[in-house]
Amino acid sequence: MTISDSTMITDDPVRDVDDDGNLPAELIDTYRTDGVVRIRGMLKPEEVQTFLAAEQAFHQRHKQDSLDKQGTFTQLVNVWQQDETLAQLTLHPRIAAAAKQLTGIPLRIWHDHMLVKEPHNNKPTFFHQDRPYWPHTGDRQSLSCWIALVDVPPERGCMTFLRGTQHLTGLRPQNLAEEEDLFGLAPDLRWLPRITYPLRAGDVTFHTSYTGHMALDNRTDSARYAHITVYMDAETRFNGNPHIVTAPLDLTEGDPLAGENFPQV
């Protein structure tokens, strides 16, 4: 299936957010009820153009460094520490303001990552939660902002969510490449309502770190470029478990995840 890249940036995008990141109350309510919300028009068209160009260039320079070795996508972490333009995206004040409204608590950057699904990659990302992977303790909430830098309809690998699963804690990390892994741990989740959010370039979704989610493969002729900013409770501490983000930092169990590597937003 071919989707023209000439339509990536909408001429007159719908916006659910103002220039300062203020959200309508009904979207905040949706996030707190469902554990996920779509916000249209978070980035302006000219911002999308700037950030997409930077993302594409960074991808070309670093795709051999991808953390994912199964070919599902190119995954590059903490790009904000390596590229000045992409740092502006990860630390974008409009996105941070929205995140703080949704959670109602002070937040820090946990990390960012870019996820690029190549054309016709034939690799879905199956249902999973994010939080079981992270070495966090003492936190009230964490969440991800999934930023579409190109149009992402279902056939290009947009996200589908299991609404209401933000309260499901205590599961081990799930295998993103195993379709039945999450459902084997919690069989009742198979019967929950699901919601799919196609995104225009510049739209975002926010989901809590416990909200189950997945994405289909990219069946189009163009790459799917997504930039994800992950926020954590500003009071989060390190639980001692290994993680690629904390590995170079010589942390001790109980240390706060703070300082220049985890800036407050």
N, C-alpha and C positions, 0 to 999 in steps of 0.2 A: 504494500500500500504506500502511495506517495502522498506526502503532505508538503506543500510548497513552503520553503523557508521565507518566501516573500510575505507570508501572513504571520510571521512570528510576533511582530509587534503591532498591537491593535491600534488603529488610527484614533479611536475614541474609546479608551478603555473604561470599563465600569470601575468605580473606586468605592470601597467600603471604609476607607480610612482617610483622614485629612493629612495635611503636610506635616503635622506634629505627631502623628501616630495615634490620634484619638479615635477610639472605636465606639460604635453604637452599643448600647446596653444589651441588645438582643444577641449580638455576636459573642459578647462576654458570657452571657447566659448559656449559649450553645456550647461554648468550650467547656464550661464547668459541668454541664449535664452530660455531654457526649464524650468528653476527653479529646475533642478535635474540633477545629473550625477552619473554614476557608475564608481568607480575606483577599478580596480582589483589588487589584491596582495598588498594591503596596509600593512597588517601584514604578516610577514614571518611565515613559518610553525611552527618554534620553539616558536614564540611568541603566535601563536594561541593555542598551547598546554598549555603553561603556563597560559594564561588568561582564557581559557576555564575551566581548573581545578579550578582556583580561583572562577570563576563565578558559577560553579556547587556547590562548597562547600558553598559559600555565600548564594546561593539559598536554599540549604537544611537547613541552620541555620535560615533563615529569611523569608521563604515563607509565614509563617503565618501572616507576617506584610504587605502583599501586599495591595497597595492602591486600586486596582481594586477588587470590591466585587461582580462583575457579572460573574466571572469565565472566562473572555476572555483570560486573561494571568496573570501571576505573575508580578506585577510592583513594583520595589523597587527603591527609589530615593536617590540620593547623596551617592551612595555606595563608591565613591572615598574618602569620609570623614570617612569611617568605615573600609576600607580594604586597606592595603598598596600595595598589588599587583594590585588591581583594580584601585587604584589611578594612577599607572603607565600607565594604559590603558587610563583612562579619560584624563590625562595630556600628552599623548604621543606626543612628539615633531614633529614626522613625520605627524601625523594627523592634528595637529594644523597648521603646515606650509602649508599644502594643503588647509585648511579652509581659511587661510589668503589670499592665492593666489586667491581663488575663489571669495571672497568678496572684496578684495582690501582695507579693513579697519582694524584697530586694534580691537581685540576681547578679550572677557573674557568668562570664563565658566559661563553659567547660571545654569545648573545642569546636572547631568547624570542620567540615569536610565537603569536598566536591565529589559528586557521584555522577559519572558519565556512562550512560548505556549506549554502546555503539549501535549503528543501524543493523537491524535483523540479527540481534545478538542471541535470540533463542534461549534467554536465561531469565526466568522470573525470579523475583525476590519474594520468598514465601513468608507467611504470617509469622510475626515475632514481636517481642517487646524489646525496647532498648535498654531499660534500666538494669536488667540482670547482668549486663556486660560491664557495668561501670563500678569502679572501686569507691563508692560513696557511702557515707554514713552520716547520721545526724541531719539529714536533709528533709524538708517538707515537700518539695516538688521540684521536678526538672522537666524541661520540655524542649522540643526541637521546632525550629522554623524551617520549613522545606520551601526553598525559593526557586520558582521556575524561571529559568533564563531563556527558555524557548517555549513555544506552545507545547503543552503536554496533554494531549487527549489520551483516552484509554489505550489506544494502539501504540502509543509512544512510551507507555510505562508510567502512567499516573498512579496515584496512591489509592488504595482501598483500606478502610479502617473498620475495626470492630468496635462499634459505639458502646460506651459504658464500661470498657475493660480497664479504665484507669485505676480502679480500686483493687485489681487483682495483683497481689504482691506475693513474693516468696517463691516464684518459679526459678528454676535454673536457666542459664542462657540457652536460647533455642538456635537450631541450625537453620540459617536463612536459605540453604539449598535443599532442605528436606520439607516437602509439602505437608507432611502429617505431624511434624515434631510438636508444634504448639498444641494441636488438637489432641495429641497423645497425652500431654500433660494435663490438659483441661478440656475434656471431651464436650462439655456443654457449650463451649465457645462456638462450635460449629453451627449452632442454631441461632446465634445472635444476629440481629439486623446488621447489615453492612452498608457502608456509604462510600461511594467513589466520588472523588473530587477532581474532575478535569481542570486543568489550569491553563490560563493564558500566560504568556511571558509577562512577568512582573507580579503575578498572583502568588500567594503563599498559602500554605497550611501550617497551623500550629497543632502539635499533638503532644500529650503528656508522654513521659518516658515509659509508662506502663500501658499505654493504649496500643492494642494489637494492630498491626498494619502490614501491608504487602504491596508489591507492584508487579505488574505483568512485564513480560519481555517487550523490547522495542521492536515492533514489526514494521517500522517506517524506514524511509531511505535517508533519514537524517539523525544525527546523534541527539540524545536527550541530555541536556546540561542542567543539573540541579546543584544548588549551593545550599548547604544545610548549616545553620547556626544553632548550636546546642547551648542552652542556658541551664544553670543550676542555681539552687538556693545559695545565697551568699554565705550561709553558715555551714555549708557542706564541708565535711572532713574526709580524709583519706582512710579507707578501711584496711589497707595493707595488701589488697589483692593486686596482682600484676595487671598492668594496662599500658598500652603503647604511649599514651599521653604522659603518664606519670613516671615511666621507666627512667628517663634521664634526670629526674629531679631529686633523687636521694631523699625521698620522703620517709617518714616514720609513721606507723599506724597512729591515727588520732590527729595528725597534723592538719591544719586548715588548708583547704585548696583555695589559696589567695595569692596576692602579689601580682607581679607583672605577667605571669603566665596565665592567670585567670582574672582578668580585669573586671571590676564591677561596672555595671552598665546603668 
